[in-house]
Amino acid sequence: MVTIETNVYVSVVNNSFSFVPSSAPCEFKLTMPSEKARVFERIFQQIDSLEFHNMVRAHLPYLPYHMDESNHEIDYRLMKIYALIHEFGDEETKKFVEQLPYFNN
């Protein structure tokens, strides 16, 4: 099976990715197989769902923010995103990700 590599533009801040450059800002330009890029879509959807849960939970004063399991789930998914960015990024991108505090966890 032949895999075709394509450019993927990822914005972690905006929870988005695109196969074409657009006017929306992106932090990373990766070269990867297009079918693997769909992982970003799934993870970003999961983060959006968890963040909605956090917004609802924020209205419950008896549950401290730091004890909320969904915060840890968001962090875990961000680690997955940065692992993908590290795997398919250029050398400069890899160096940036390697300096993140949770890269070696």
N, C-alpha and C positions, 0 to 999 in steps of 0.2 A: 504494500500500500504506500502510495506517495503522499507525503505530507507537504503542504505548501505553507511556507512561513509568511506571515504578514505583519505589518506594523499595527500595534495596539496602543492607543493613547489612554492612559489611566489617570484619573483624578481621585485620590483617596479622600481628599477634603470634601468633594462633592458626591462621593459614592457612585462614581460613574466610569464607564469606559466606552471607547468608540474605535471603530476601524478606520475612520477618516478624521483628519484634523479638522477641527471646527473652531468657531469663535469662543467656545467655552474653554476655560483654562484647564490644562492638564499638567500634572507634575512629572509624569514619566512617559517615555516613548519606549515600548518594548518590541522586540521581534520574536514572534512565537507562532506556533500553529493556531489557526483560527478556532479549531474545536476546543483547544485548551483555554482560550480566552473566555469562553462561556462560563468558566469557573468564577470569574470576577462577577458576572451577573448574579449567579446564585449566592455568593457570599455577601454582595452588597444588598440583595433582597433580604437575607437573613439579618443583617445589621439594621436595616430599616425597620424590620419587625421588632427586633429587640429594643431599639430606641423608642418605638411607640409604646412598648411595654414599660419602659423606664419613665416615659412621660406620665402614664397612668399611675405608676407606682409613686411618683413624686408627690402625689396628692394624699398619700397615706403616711401621716407623721410618725406612726409607731414603728415603721421599718426604716432603719438607718440606711443611708445611701451606700455606704461602704460595705454593708452586709447583703446587698442585692446581688444575687447570682447572675442576673442578666448583664451586669457590668463586666463580670469576668468573662462571660460568653462573647461580649463585644471585643474585649481585649484579645481573646483567643482567635477570633476571626481576623482581627487586624494583623496578628502575627502571621496568619496564613496568607493574607494579601501581600505582606512585605516579603514573605518567603518566595512567593511567585515572582514578585518584582525583582528580587535578588537573582532568582534562577534565570530569568529571561532578559535582564537588563544588561547594559554595557558596563564597562569597568568602573566608570564614575558612579553609576547607579549602585553597583555592588558595594563600593566603598561607603557610600552614604548609608545604605541599609545596615552594613556591618557596624556602624557607629551607633545605631539605635540601641537604647538600653535593654530591650528585651530580645535582641537578636540571638544571643547565646543561651537563652532559656530553653 
